[in-house]
Amino acid sequence: MGAHTKNATQTSSGSDAYDRLMDAAEPLPDVTTAATMLRRGEITAVELVEASLTRVEAQQDQLNAFVYVDADAALAAAADV
């Protein structure tokens, strides 16, 4: 799984919520909180997936929790939300 980057259609909201989401030192929000953030427009689905993929990539060597991560499909699905 390589690094993933934003394309032209994936822009950050530039909000405090986005900054916290992308801060690897902060835990990801639980599902209920993430859904609320999405509904309020504080973050986008793509941003949430990017933050999740960043965490997976950073911790995979230690946790060995995933056999396969399809980052491209996850980002494509998020872009369709």
N, C-alpha and C positions, 0 to 999 in steps of 0.2 A: 504494500500500500504506500504510494508515494504522496508527496505533498499535494494538497489541493489548493487551487487558487480561484479567486472570483473571476467570473467572466463579465462581459459588459452588461448583462442583464441582472447580475447579482450585486446589489449595492448595499452597503451598511446603512442602518438608520441613523448612525451617529449619536445615539442616545446614551444616557447613563446605563440603561438596561443592557444595551448592546455591549458597552465597554465591560460591564460586570460579567456578561455571558462569555466573552472572549478571554477573560482573565483566568488563566489556568489555575491560579491559586484559589479561585472561588469555586465552590461546588456548582454543578449544573442544577437548575431548578427541578423540583419534582414535576411530575406530569401535570398535575392540576395547576401549578403556578405557571408552567410553560404555556399551557393552553390559554390561561388568562392573559399572559403577555402577548401571545399571538393575536387573540381577539382584540386587544386594546391597540394593536399596532406598534407595541414597544419593540418587538423584534419580528423578523420574518422567519418563515419556515426554513429558508436556505441558511439563514444565520444560525438557527438552532442546530441544524444538521452539521454545518461547518464546525461549530463549537464541539459537538459530540464527536465528530471525526478527529478533531485535533486532540481531544482527550484520549480517544482510542489509540491513536498513533503514538502519543506520548507514553502510554502505559502498557502497551501490548507486550513489550519485551519483559516487563516485570510480572504481568498478570497472565500472559499467554491465554487470554480468555476467548479469543476469536480465531476460528480456523480460516474464515474468509470474510472480508469486508468489501462490499461492492459500493465504494464511495461514489462512483459516477452515477450509478442507478439511484442511490439515496439522494444525491444532489438534484438529479433530474426530476425525481418524484416531488421533492420539496419545491422545486421551481414551478411545478404545476399546481401548487396549492394557492 
